[in-house]
Amino acid sequence: MSVLVRGGTVVTADQSFRADVLCREGRIVAVGDGLDAPSGAEIVDAGGQYVMPGGIDPHTHMELPFMGTTASEDFFTGTSAGIAGGTTMIIDFVIPNPQQSLLEAYGTWRGWAEKAAADYSFHVAVTWWSDKVAEEMGVLTREHGVNSFKHFMAYKGAIMVDDGVLLNSFGRALELGALCTVHAENGEAVFHLQRKMLEMGITGPEGHALSRPPEVEGEAAQRAISIANVLGAPVYVVHVSTEQATQAIARARAGGHRVYGEVLAQHLVIDESVYRNPDWQTAAAYVMSPPFRARHHQDALWAGLVSGALQTTATDHCCFCAPQKAAGRDNFTKIPNGTGGIEDRMSILWHHGVNSGRLTPSEFVRITSANCAQIFNIYPRKGTVQVGADADLVVWDPEGHRTISAKTHHQNVDFNIYEGMEVRGKASHTVSRGKLVWKDGDLRTERGAGRYVERPCWSPAFKALEVRNEQTRPAGVDREVAAAFTP
């Protein structure tokens, strides 16, 4: 079966132009004006709309076991919801327990993900350190297409790692040509403040935000960047939510360091007032880490995206329903951390970014797919519209209106953090692996249709990219090679 997307304006991170797009056997086989439709092809009328690469969400947690329960969204329902919103690939997280084999955990997550409706890949968390961990990192990169490793600087007593683990893991990843990512919150400070809040009698959701002030994120981001710079390693900071962390990343990049920043769509538009809602259940629904911040941090995050200091957008999609959140009714530290949003990320960014004039359509593509594909080494297979690329497309109606609500969303959770928000700009059609899987509200996903996407590591020259200044640049390193890794 072929799909011909006809009459739209193709938008990539670099350009926009009028063209038809022909998809066959999972790939884009032609891009041009006036393409003929093969016999039996399904034709999508994209007149007056944009044709863009499907979104890539680099930060999701489908069916994650966490805080005594399991996230309500599985790999089928979660990727299906993403498709309804124009997202055609996720990068989820394998999170081994401390002392657990990374390969064992990886095998478990691969099994869960076989039901995915869209393509997927994995970051693998390093939650402890030993020679075995170092060895298994090598196996994951060589044999399983893993090129990124996650580190939690928070969640003391569970999966938090100390600076020693960061140094060892960052160094090993550098040897392998892999990229390290970090959840940047000072876990010791958070633990101390959590106890302080409880001692003061603050047990509700407001205590969550009070125990994780912006300073704990700013300090941790700066520390992770400094450790990476000591080793000459690249680093990717996930879910940046504060002005402090944004500034730390911007300073490092201005100094020539290979640092990347990711921002969640929800942190751009929701502020900390949600934790003061008098309805406990509603306030608890917004508990996630990092928490929502005061509004001036939103300005810093938007500025980071516009300036290029922050490169990618994600959701940290990790859903827990009301009965699960209720586990922390008397103690905010026991509220499962996580919110949804995979279905709404693209519309939120278009409405508040492009419609407001903050972003151009090409910049929208850059922060929703292209930069992610480049940073995690799957470009141009993903993240662009060109012959040979995977046929993952979204036909975007810039005038399409919808009101976001849990009553109508496809996410497997009983609450929507954007409830009642009206947005202009939505996916009218989504093509995944060359099949039309979303058509004007008709969701046609198939269980298990998604495929695992291997992400190769970078060549040994990658290690030379991280020179701390011109004086320490090794002789013979080609400047073009050094520049090639920058989106």
C-alpha positions as CSV (number, residue, x, y, z in Angstrom):
1,M,0.0,0.0,0.0
2,S,1.3,3.5,-0.9
3,V,0.3,6.8,0.6
4,L,0.4,10.0,-1.5
5,V,0.2,13.2,0.5
6,R,-0.9,15.8,-2.1
7,G,-1.1,19.5,-2.2
8,G,0.6,20.5,1.0
9,T,3.6,22.7,1.9
10,V,6.5,20.6,3.0
11,V,8.3,22.1,6.1
12,T,11.7,20.9,7.3
13,A,14.1,22.4,9.8
14,D,15.8,24.1,6.8
15,Q,13.2,25.1,4.3
16,S,9.6,25.0,3.2
17,F,8.3,24.3,-0.3
18,R,5.2,23.2,-2.2
19,A,5.4,19.4,-2.9
20,D,3.6,16.1,-2.9
21,V,5.1,13.3,-0.8
22,L,4.9,9.6,-1.9
23,C,5.4,6.9,0.7
24,R,5.8,3.2,-0.1
25,E,7.0,0.2,2.0
26,G,7.7,2.4,5.0
27,R,9.9,4.9,3.3
28,I,9.6,8.2,1.4
29,V,10.2,7.4,-2.2
30,A,9.4,10.7,-3.9
31,V,9.1,14.4,-3.0
32,G,8.0,16.7,-5.8
33,D,5.3,18.7,-7.4
34,G,2.5,16.9,-9.3
35,L,3.4,13.4,-8.4
36,D,1.2,10.6,-9.9
37,A,-0.6,8.4,-7.6
38,P,0.2,4.7,-7.9
39,S,-2.6,2.3,-8.4
40,G,-4.4,1.6,-5.1
41,A,-2.6,4.4,-3.3
42,E,-4.3,6.1,-0.4
43,I,-4.4,9.9,-1.1
44,V,-4.3,12.5,1.6
45,D,-5.4,16.0,0.6
46,A,-3.0,18.3,2.4
47,G,-4.2,21.5,0.7
48,G,-3.8,24.5,2.9
49,Q,-1.8,22.5,5.4
50,Y,1.8,21.8,6.2
51,V,3.5,18.4,5.7
52,M,6.2,17.9,8.4
53,P,8.3,15.0,9.8
54,G,6.4,13.2,12.5
55,G,7.3,14.4,16.0
56,I,9.9,12.6,18.1
57,D,9.4,12.7,21.9
58,P,12.8,12.0,23.4
59,H,11.6,11.5,27.0
60,T,8.7,9.2,27.9
61,H,8.1,6.6,30.6
62,M,5.5,4.0,29.3
63,E,4.4,1.4,31.9
64,L,7.2,2.5,34.3
65,P,7.3,0.7,37.7
66,F,7.8,3.7,40.0
67,M,7.1,4.6,43.6
68,G,5.2,1.4,44.4
69,T,3.0,1.4,41.4
70,T,3.1,1.3,37.6
71,A,2.4,4.1,35.1
72,S,-1.1,3.7,33.6
73,E,0.1,4.2,30.0
74,D,1.5,1.2,28.2
75,F,3.5,1.2,25.0
76,F,0.5,0.6,22.8
77,T,-1.8,3.2,24.3
78,G,1.0,5.7,24.8
79,T,2.3,5.6,21.2
80,S,-1.3,5.6,19.9
81,A,-2.0,8.8,21.8
82,G,1.2,10.2,20.4
83,I,0.1,9.4,16.8
84,A,-3.2,11.2,17.4
85,G,-1.1,14.3,18.2
86,G,1.4,14.0,15.4
87,T,4.2,12.2,17.3
88,T,5.5,9.1,15.4
89,M,8.5,8.0,17.6
90,I,9.4,8.0,21.3
91,I,12.7,7.4,23.1
92,D,11.8,5.8,26.4
93,F,13.9,4.8,29.4
94,V,15.2,1.5,30.6
95,I,15.7,2.0,34.4
96,P,17.5,-0.9,36.1
97,N,17.2,-1.2,39.9
98,P,20.5,-0.6,41.7
99,Q,22.7,-3.8,41.4
100,Q,20.5,-5.1,38.5
101,S,22.1,-6.0,35.2
102,L,21.6,-3.3,32.6
103,L,21.1,-6.0,30.0
104,E,18.5,-7.8,32.0
105,A,16.5,-4.6,32.5
106,Y,16.9,-3.7,28.8
107,G,15.4,-7.1,27.9
108,T,12.4,-6.5,30.1
109,W,11.7,-3.1,28.5
110,R,12.1,-4.5,25.0
111,G,9.5,-7.1,25.8
112,W,7.0,-4.5,27.1
113,A,7.6,-2.3,24.0
114,E,6.7,-5.0,21.5
115,K,3.1,-3.8,21.6
116,A,4.1,-0.3,20.5
117,A,2.0,1.2,17.7
118,A,4.9,3.6,16.5
119,D,8.6,3.4,16.4
120,Y,10.6,3.5,19.6
121,S,14.1,3.5,21.1
122,F,15.7,3.5,24.5
123,H,18.0,5.4,26.7
124,V,19.4,3.1,29.5
125,A,19.9,4.5,33.0
126,V,23.0,3.9,35.0
127,T,21.8,3.5,38.6
128,W,25.0,2.0,40.1
129,W,28.6,1.4,39.1
130,S,30.9,-1.6,38.7
131,D,33.1,-3.2,36.1
132,K,30.0,-5.2,35.0
133,V,28.1,-2.0,34.3
134,A,31.0,-0.7,32.2
135,E,31.1,-3.9,30.3
136,E,27.3,-4.0,29.7
137,M,27.4,-0.4,28.5
138,G,29.7,-1.6,25.8
139,V,27.4,-4.5,24.9
140,L,24.4,-2.2,24.7
141,T,26.2,0.2,22.3
142,R,27.7,-2.5,20.1
143,E,24.9,-5.0,19.9
144,H,21.7,-3.2,20.7
145,G,22.0,0.3,19.2
146,V,21.9,2.2,22.5
147,N,23.9,5.5,22.3
148,S,22.6,7.3,25.4
149,F,22.7,6.7,29.1
150,K,20.6,8.3,31.8
151,H,21.7,9.5,35.3
152,F,19.4,10.5,38.1
153,M,20.9,13.1,40.4
154,A,17.6,12.9,42.5
155,Y,15.5,10.2,44.3
156,K,17.9,9.5,47.2
157,G,17.6,6.0,48.5
158,A,16.3,4.7,45.2
159,I,18.0,5.4,41.8
160,M,20.1,8.5,42.7
161,V,23.7,8.4,41.7
162,D,26.6,10.3,43.2
163,D,29.4,12.2,41.5
164,G,31.6,9.1,41.5
165,V,29.1,7.3,39.4
166,L,28.8,10.3,37.1
167,L,32.5,10.5,36.6
168,N,32.9,6.8,35.8
169,S,29.8,6.6,33.6
170,F,30.6,9.8,31.7
171,G,34.1,8.6,31.0
172,R,33.0,5.2,29.8
173,A,30.3,6.7,27.5
174,L,33.0,9.0,26.1
175,E,35.1,5.9,25.2
176,L,32.1,4.4,23.5
177,G,31.0,7.5,21.6
178,A,27.8,7.6,23.5
179,L,25.9,10.6,25.1
180,C,25.1,10.9,28.8
181,T,21.8,12.5,29.9
182,V,21.1,13.7,33.4
183,H,18.0,14.4,35.6
184,A,19.5,17.5,37.3
185,E,18.2,17.9,40.8
186,N,20.4,17.9,43.9
187,G,19.0,14.8,45.6
188,E,20.6,15.5,49.0
189,A,19.0,18.9,49.1
190,V,15.6,17.6,48.0
191,F,15.7,14.9,50.7
192,H,16.7,17.5,53.4
193,L,13.9,19.9,52.3
194,Q,11.3,17.1,52.1
195,R,11.9,16.2,55.8
196,K,11.8,19.9,56.7
197,M,8.4,20.4,55.0
198,L,7.0,17.4,56.8
199,E,8.3,18.5,60.1
200,M,6.6,21.8,59.5
201,G,3.3,20.0,58.9
202,I,3.3,20.6,55.2
203,T,2.0,17.3,53.7
204,G,0.0,18.4,50.6
205,P,1.1,18.8,47.0
206,E,2.4,22.3,47.7
207,G,5.2,20.6,49.7
208,H,6.4,18.9,46.5
209,A,7.3,22.3,44.9
210,L,8.6,23.8,48.1
211,S,11.0,20.9,48.6
212,R,12.4,21.2,45.0
213,P,13.2,25.0,44.6
214,P,14.8,26.2,41.4
215,E,18.2,26.3,43.1
216,V,18.4,22.5,43.5
217,E,18.0,22.2,39.7
218,G,20.4,25.0,38.9
219,E,23.2,23.6,41.1
220,A,22.8,20.1,39.8
221,A,22.8,21.2,36.2
222,Q,26.0,23.2,36.7
223,R,27.6,20.3,38.6
224,A,26.8,17.8,35.8
225,I,28.1,20.2,33.2
226,S,31.3,20.8,35.2
227,I,31.9,17.0,35.6
228,A,31.4,16.5,31.9
229,N,33.7,19.3,31.1
230,V,36.4,17.8,33.3
231,L,36.3,14.7,31.2
232,G,35.7,16.5,27.9
233,A,32.4,14.6,27.5
234,P,29.1,15.8,26.0
235,V,26.1,16.0,28.2
236,Y,22.3,16.3,27.7
237,V,20.2,17.9,30.5
238,V,16.6,16.6,30.5
239,H,13.5,18.5,31.4
240,V,15.1,21.8,32.1
241,S,12.5,23.9,34.1
242,T,14.4,26.8,35.5
243,E,16.2,30.0,34.5
244,Q,19.2,28.9,36.5
245,A,19.6,25.6,34.6
246,T,19.0,27.4,31.2
247,Q,21.7,29.9,32.0
248,A,24.1,27.2,33.0
249,I,23.6,25.4,29.6
250,A,23.8,28.7,27.7
251,R,27.1,29.6,29.4
252,A,28.6,26.3,28.7
253,R,27.6,26.4,25.0
254,A,28.9,29.9,24.7
255,G,32.2,28.5,26.0
256,G,32.4,25.9,23.4
257,H,31.2,22.9,25.4
258,R,29.0,20.2,24.0
259,V,25.9,20.6,26.2
260,Y,22.3,20.1,25.2
261,G,19.1,21.1,26.9
262,E,15.6,19.6,26.7
263,V,12.4,21.4,27.8
264,L,9.0,19.9,28.5
265,A,6.0,21.5,26.8
266,Q,4.1,21.7,30.1
267,H,6.9,23.7,31.8
268,L,6.4,26.3,29.1
269,V,2.8,27.0,29.9
270,I,1.9,25.8,33.4
271,D,3.0,27.5,36.6
272,E,3.4,26.5,40.2
273,S,0.0,27.9,41.2
274,V,-1.5,24.5,40.3
275,Y,-0.1,23.1,43.6
276,R,-2.3,25.5,45.6
277,N,-5.5,24.2,44.1
278,P,-7.9,23.6,47.1
279,D,-8.9,20.3,45.6
280,W,-6.2,17.9,46.7
281,Q,-6.7,15.4,43.9
282,T,-6.4,18.1,41.2
283,A,-3.2,19.6,42.8
284,A,-1.7,16.1,43.1
285,A,-2.3,15.4,39.4
286,Y,0.4,18.0,38.7
287,V,3.0,16.5,40.9
288,M,6.1,15.7,38.8
289,S,9.8,16.3,39.0
290,P,11.0,18.9,38.4
291,P,7.8,20.6,39.5
292,F,6.1,23.5,37.8
293,R,7.7,26.9,38.4
294,A,6.9,30.5,38.8
295,R,6.0,32.2,35.5
296,H,9.3,34.1,35.0
297,H,11.0,30.7,34.4
298,Q,8.7,30.2,31.4
299,D,10.1,33.3,29.8
300,A,13.7,31.9,30.3
301,L,12.7,28.6,28.8
302,W,11.1,30.2,25.7
303,A,14.2,32.4,25.3
304,G,16.3,29.3,25.5
305,L,14.4,27.6,22.7
306,V,14.4,30.7,20.5
307,S,18.1,31.4,21.0
308,G,19.2,27.7,20.6
309,A,20.4,27.3,24.1
310,L,17.8,24.6,24.5
311,Q,17.4,22.2,21.5
312,T,14.6,19.7,22.1
313,T,11.1,19.5,23.5
314,A,9.6,16.5,25.2
315,T,6.8,15.5,27.6
316,D,8.3,13.1,30.3
317,H,5.0,11.3,29.7
318,C,4.5,9.2,32.8
319,C,0.8,8.8,33.8
320,F,-0.7,7.9,37.1
321,C,-4.5,8.0,37.7
322,A,-6.3,9.4,40.7
323,P,-6.3,6.2,42.9
324,Q,-2.5,6.0,42.3
325,K,-1.8,9.6,43.2
326,A,-3.9,9.1,46.3
327,A,-1.1,7.0,47.9
328,G,0.4,10.3,49.0
329,R,-2.7,12.0,50.4
330,D,-1.1,12.3,53.8
331,N,2.5,12.7,52.6
332,F,3.4,14.5,49.4
333,T,6.7,12.5,49.1
334,K,4.5,9.4,48.4
335,I,2.6,10.9,45.5
336,P,3.8,9.1,42.3
337,N,5.7,11.7,40.2
338,G,4.5,12.1,36.7
339,T,2.1,13.8,34.2
340,G,0.9,13.1,30.7
341,G,1.0,15.1,27.5
342,I,2.4,13.1,24.6
343,E,-0.8,13.7,22.6
344,D,-0.7,17.5,23.2
345,R,3.0,18.5,22.9
346,M,2.8,19.4,19.2
347,S,-0.4,21.5,19.5
348,I,0.9,23.3,22.7
349,L,4.2,24.2,21.0
350,W,2.4,25.4,17.8
351,H,-0.2,27.4,19.6
352,H,2.0,29.0,22.1
353,G,5.1,29.1,19.9
354,V,4.3,29.6,16.3
355,N,1.0,31.4,16.7
356,S,2.6,33.8,19.2
357,G,5.4,34.6,16.8
358,R,8.1,33.1,19.1
359,L,8.8,30.3,16.5
360,T,8.8,29.9,12.8
361,P,7.3,26.7,11.3
362,S,10.9,25.5,10.5
363,E,12.0,26.2,14.1
364,F,8.9,24.2,15.2
365,V,10.2,21.2,13.2
366,R,13.6,21.7,14.6
367,I,12.6,21.5,18.2
368,T,10.0,18.7,17.8
369,S,11.9,16.3,15.6
370,A,15.0,17.4,13.7
371,N,17.3,18.3,16.6
372,C,16.4,15.2,18.5
373,A,17.1,13.0,15.4
374,Q,20.5,14.7,15.0
375,I,21.5,14.6,18.7
376,F,20.6,11.0,19.0
377,N,22.1,10.0,15.6
378,I,19.0,8.9,13.6
379,Y,19.0,11.8,11.1
380,P,18.1,11.8,8.3
381,R,16.3,8.5,8.8
382,K,14.0,10.5,11.1
383,G,13.4,14.2,11.5
384,T,13.1,15.3,7.9
385,V,11.1,14.9,4.7
386,Q,13.3,13.6,2.0
387,V,13.7,10.6,-0.3
388,G,15.0,7.6,1.7
389,A,13.8,8.8,5.1
390,D,11.3,6.8,7.1
391,A,7.7,7.6,6.1
392,D,6.8,9.2,9.4
393,L,4.8,12.3,8.6
394,V,2.3,14.7,10.1
395,V,-0.1,16.7,8.0
396,W,-0.6,19.8,10.2
397,D,-3.7,22.0,10.0
398,P,-2.6,25.4,11.2
399,E,-6.2,26.6,11.5
400,G,-7.5,23.5,13.1
401,H,-9.0,24.2,16.6
402,R,-9.5,21.8,19.5
403,T,-10.2,22.0,23.2
404,I,-7.9,19.7,25.2
405,S,-9.7,17.5,27.6
406,A,-9.5,14.2,29.4
407,K,-13.0,13.5,28.0
408,T,-11.7,13.4,24.4
409,H,-8.0,12.6,24.6
410,H,-6.5,9.1,23.8
411,Q,-4.1,9.0,26.7
412,N,-4.8,6.3,29.3
413,V,-5.1,8.6,32.2
414,D,-8.1,10.2,34.0
415,F,-6.7,13.7,34.0
416,N,-5.3,16.1,31.5
417,I,-2.9,18.8,32.7
418,Y,-4.1,21.1,29.9
419,E,-7.8,20.6,30.7
420,G,-9.9,23.2,28.9
421,M,-7.1,24.8,27.0
422,E,-8.1,25.9,23.5
423,V,-5.4,25.5,20.8
424,R,-5.2,26.4,17.2
425,G,-3.0,24.0,15.2
426,K,-3.4,20.2,15.2
427,A,-2.6,17.0,13.3
428,S,-5.2,16.3,10.7
429,H,-3.4,13.2,9.4
430,T,-0.5,11.1,10.7
431,V,1.6,8.6,8.7
432,S,3.7,6.1,10.6
433,R,5.9,3.7,8.8
434,G,4.1,4.5,5.5
435,K,0.6,3.8,6.8
436,L,-2.1,6.3,7.4
437,V,-2.8,5.8,11.1
438,W,-4.7,9.0,12.0
439,K,-7.2,10.6,9.8
440,D,-9.4,13.5,10.9
441,G,-10.1,12.0,14.3
442,D,-10.1,8.4,13.2
443,L,-7.3,6.5,15.1
444,R,-6.2,3.4,13.1
445,T,-3.2,2.2,15.1
446,E,-2.2,-1.4,15.3
447,R,-0.8,-3.2,18.3
448,G,2.9,-4.1,17.6
449,A,3.2,-2.1,14.4
450,G,6.1,0.0,15.8
451,R,9.7,-1.1,15.4
452,Y,12.7,-0.7,17.6
453,V,15.1,1.9,16.2
454,E,18.8,1.3,16.8
455,R,20.9,4.5,17.3
456,P,24.5,3.9,16.5
457,C,27.3,5.6,18.5
458,W,29.5,8.2,17.0
459,S,32.9,7.5,15.6
460,P,36.1,7.8,17.7
461,A,36.4,11.3,16.2
462,F,33.4,12.2,18.4
463,K,35.7,12.2,21.4
464,A,37.7,14.9,19.9
465,L,34.6,17.1,19.6
466,E,34.8,17.9,23.3
467,V,37.9,20.0,23.5
468,R,37.6,22.6,26.3
469,N,39.3,25.4,24.3
470,E,41.3,26.0,21.2
471,Q,44.6,25.4,23.1
472,T,43.7,21.9,24.0
473,R,42.3,20.9,20.6
474,P,44.3,17.8,19.5
475,A,46.3,18.2,16.4
476,G,44.7,17.0,13.2
477,V,41.1,17.2,14.3
478,D,39.0,18.4,11.3
479,R,36.9,21.4,12.3
480,E,34.2,20.3,9.9
481,V,34.0,17.0,11.8
482,A,33.8,18.9,15.1
483,A,31.0,21.0,13.8
484,A,29.0,18.2,12.4
485,F,27.5,17.2,15.6
486,T,25.9,20.6,16.4
487,P,22.2,20.8,15.3
